[in-house]
Amino acid sequence: MKKRSTLICLLVLVLLLVQGMSAAAADAPRIQDRAAILSTQTFADADKLSRIVEDKTGLRIEIDIRHFLGGADIDSYAQRLLTQTQSSQNTLLLLVVVGEEAYAAAAGTNARKIIDPELYETLLSANFRREFLNQNYDSAISGFMLNSAKEAAKQSGAVIKLDGLFEDSVQKIESPDVTALPEATKRIKIFDFNSILREPISPTSDPSIGRAQSQREEKSLSIGSIIIIGLVLSSIFGKNKRGRSKGCGCGPLGWIFGVFGLSKFFGWRK
């Protein structure tokens, strides 16, 4: 009976950990506004549309907005960010650096099959560049997301409804002319991420902070989960009714703080 109770408690513990990690992966943010330049509505609509596009076409659109890169090359930086995304093969990433007035796109192998790189460069030139340089960031992101979604739907044969999204910007956005602004496309390069080494992004090269930090915290184990796990471990390895130690002899608080420390160590809680 005692062994059965122990197994049940361990099973509950494993399920809690798996659930927390699965929820973190499912809720991974598509929009990283580290420079805090987007309105709340634009941010929400961009994230929502990205999920719709991925569900309908398999293409995952991500945007990473920062102030500065600390002297790093923007094209290489975008490629390194792409390799660290949840589904890099299917991801089309736009890196925007507002403090340097620069941007770069990177696409995985499958993403490049859905949207041709040459056409994608034109989409950026026709629907993003002008608004971005004029600091109309909401309109720039709206144009980028809407036209990318349209092209993804066209290439895959899917039907994507855009009703209710970016209502303030829909009227301003026009379909791109594939021959327009050839000189502007020189700044946008779509590379194959397989040619870039999987090197981690150094935190010192990105001094920007903001909404992304709170999003990462939302994905990690909550305090409630840590307390539950600690109590389960305490019931298994703590003292029995006679006061004898079955494990390390720690009380419930000791196990809770122990779980908290382990979650920090393994990255389950930032």
C-alpha positions, 0 to 999 in steps of 0.5 A, a space after each residue: 500500500 505504501 509503495 502504491 501511494 509513493 508511485 501515485 505521488 511520483 506520477 502526479 509529480 511527473 504529470 505536473 512537470 510535463 504539463 508545465 513544460 507543454 504549456 510553456 511550449 504551446 504559449 511561446 510568444 510569436 511577437 517579441 516587442 522588447 522596445 515597447 513600440 507597439 500598441 496593445 491592440 497591434 501586439 495582440 492582433 499580430 500574435 493572433 494572426 501568426 497563430 491563425 496562419 500557422 494553423 491554416 498553412 503551417 507557416 509560423 511568423 515571428 517578429 523580434 523588435 529590439 532597440 540595439 544589437 550592441 554592434 552585432 551584424 543584423 543579418 547574422 543575428 537574425 539567423 541565430 535567432 531563427 535557429 533558437 525558435 520553437 520550429 525554425 524550419 517552418 518559421 519566417 522571422 523578422 528582426 527589427 532594430 528601431 535604434 539603428 533603423 534596420 531590419 532583416 528577415 530570416 526563413 527556415 527551409 519549409 517557410 521558404 517553400 511557402 513564400 518565395 524569398 524574392 516575393 518576400 523581399 518585395 513584401 517588406 519593401 512595399 508594405 513595411 519599409 516606408 512606415 518603419 522609417 517614418 516611425 509608424 511602427 503599428 502600420 509597419 507591423 500591420 502591413 507586414 503581417 497582413 500581406 504575409 498572411 495573404 501570400 501564405 494563404 495564396 501559396 498554400 490554397 488556404 482560406 484565412 479570414 482577416 476580419 477584425 484584425 488591424 482595423 486601423 491599418 487595413 485601409 492603408 495597406 495595398 497589395 505589393 507590386 513585385 517590380 516596386 522599389 528594387 533598390 530597397 530590397 537590397 537591405 533585406 536578405 533571406 538566408 538559409 539558416 542551416 548555414 549558420 552555427 547554432 550559437 547562443 545569443 549573448 545577453 550582453 549584446 542585447 541591453 533591451 528589456 520589456 514585454 518579452 521578460 514577462 512573457 517568459 515568466 508566464 511560460 515558467 512554473 508558477 509558484 502554486 505548481 512549485 508548492 504542490 510539487 514540494 508538498 508531494 515530495 515532502 509527503 514521500 520523503 519527509 518524516 513519518 508519523 513517528 517523527 523518523 526521517 524517510 529521506 533527508 529529513 526536510 520539512 515541507 518548507 524545505 522541499 518547497 524551497 528545494 523545488 524552487 531552486 531546482 526550477 531556477 537551475 534547470 530553467 523551469 522558472 526564470 
